[in-house]
Amino acid sequence: MRELKSVEITTEKRGWLREGFSNLMENRTFLGFLLVAPAEAILLIFLAYPFILGLWLGFTDTLVGRKGEFIGFENYVSLLKDSIFWLTTYNTFLYTIVAVIFKAILGFALAIILNRDFKAKGFVRAIILLPWIIPTALSAIAFWWIYDSTFSAISWSLIKLGLMNHRIDFLGDPTNARISLIVANVWRGIPFFTIGLLAGLQTINPTLYEAAEIDGAGPWKKFRRITLPLVLPLLAVITTFSTIWTFGDFQLVWVITKGGPANATHLYGTLSFQRAIPGGHFGEGAAISNFILPILVLCVLISFKFLRRED
Amino acid sequence: MYESFWRKFIKFYLPLVIFVIFLLFPFYWMFNTSLKPMKELYNLKLNPFYIHQPTLENVKTLLFDTIFVRWMYNTFFVAILSTVISLGTSLLAAYAIQRLKFKTSGPTGLAIFFGYLIPPTILFIPLATIIFKLKLWDSLWSLVLVYPTFLIPFCTWLLMGYFKSIPKEMEECAMIDGASRLKVFWRIVIPLCLPGIFSAGIFAFTLSWNEFLYALAFISTTESKTVPIGLVTELVRGDVYHWGPLMTGALLASVPVALVYSFFVEHYVAGLTGALKE
């Protein structure tokens, strides 16, 4: 009722409004710029400028506290000859691809499980978000202890159950260390997929499933033909976000393995940190982290495409 | 009937329970370790899942032998200031982009959104040189200035979605009645958006509480560290790991975030899904 009234008033006074509007036009732009200015100023100084500066630093030999000289592609050339850099590239892609796939599958599975009515639904939904909410560095400390080579609870249980006769060296062996980190990353990332996809699943009209059941569709067919196509745009956006975060990950690896054993778990993030902050080579560090850019651009383009389509 | 219970058990309860155990185990492990005395922690004969002699020894060590409290205070200081800065500037920006529809509002909104996608891993080295030039190296103020770079894009995006969802008519009516734009903003827009502002605020607080890379790169004095950095760098000296106090610290440092979260779960879920859908 109230809405109706307001519409009437707007139409009634439209002529008057239009006059005022043209006067306001200037004002509006001015006010717009004025209100955006504080946010924009912070983002220009501390986001846009460092972004460009990072590209530039990659072409210099800057050290901590010393202004660098332009050295062209020297950093990139020496990185391409560096076996540790190639190992890091392999690790970063392996880590991202495997972790994102598992996060997507397990997160989707949990979303489907939770997408039904049961007692304590709200409570369960609340606790499963915890890994995503609690500071990653802190949960990483817990994983570090769980993966301890002597006192690991996992080793203890497996030995007690008679499934194994020796302790697992979780972080001392390259393959084990990679698996351990991926498990920790998947653990942290599942809730994001689950909560995001759950919101998508809840918007699906249940009559679609009823109609499909009447037509004799089984659970797999219902999933394949109804659920998946309807949540696909949302899944794409969530996956894009997760890919960017995983590809640029730092905390988990830094806390649990520091890139070891023998650089077997270094990601672009941890290697560039090691070379730049303790090592002091800002130019080289910037060059390493710039390798994240192509994936970032690709992900941005994909998410842009899907966001556009939703509009 | 019996048959269907088992079917439901296999299809629903069992996987749900496995997921919940997997997702909560590390927290249980923090709790479990933090209450154990040193002797028990390193005794391989005892069942590690059970606490035989619970003790508060680790809490005592953490509170009195380290400057954990100082780290907590530092983290609060940075989280609250950067949240306030980000929330204020984002609110103005989101209103301008969504409501004023000025000439470049579309591209501005998009640019801010893309800002959110740039990972700190790309930015921390150039930012370190900037912080160095500003003479803010090793100061908490560097974090107060830098955290808004990921908080503003997030808050602006969330609030833009919120502005979109509330009808314009009320603001238009007030303006027809002669209220100025600023008055409308203060008296109508802000009260109507309070839940959205709230969601953005608690999200920003949690995000800055959780930040690790910038704090690790810019802060080196023990007294100026934030909680995650302090725990990871100060409680591990050489090869000596103080697992008891370390786990107690991880647990206690999670408490503020967990508390904020448990009170406002619905805002979190709404904020997260809202941000995704927009």
Interface residues (C-beta under 8 A of the other chain):
Chain A: E3 S6 V7 I9 T10 K13 L17 R28 T29 L31 G32 F33 L34 L35 V36 P38 A39 E40 I42 L43 I45 F46 L47 A48 Y49 P50 F51 L53 G54 L57 T62 V64 G65 L106 A109 L110 I113 L114 R116 F118 G122 V124 R125 A126 I127 I128 L129 L130 P131 I133 I134 P135 T136 A137 L138 S139 I141 A142 F143 W145 I146 D148 T150 F151 A153 W156 W187 I190 P191 F192 I195 G196 L198 A199 L234 V237 I238 F241 I244 W245 F247 G248 D249 F250 Q251 W254 V255 Y268 G269 S272 F273 A276 I277 F282 G285 A286 S289 N290 I292 L293 L296 C299 V300 S303
Chain B: F12 P15 L16 F19 V20 F22 L23 L24 F25 P26 F27 W29 M30 T33 L41 Y42 L44 N47 P48 F49 I85 G88 T89 S90 L92 A93 Y95 A96 I97 L100 K101 F102 K103 S105 T108 I112 F114 G115 L117 I118 P119 P120 T121 I122 L123 F124 I125 P126 L127 A128 T129 I130 F132 L145 V146 P148 T149 I152 P153 T156 P167 E169 M170 E172 C173 I176 R181 T206 W209 N210 F212 L213 L216 A217 V227 P228 I229 L231 V232 W243 L246 M247 G249 A250 A253 S254 V257 A258 Y261 S262 V265 Y268 V269 L272 T273 L276 K277
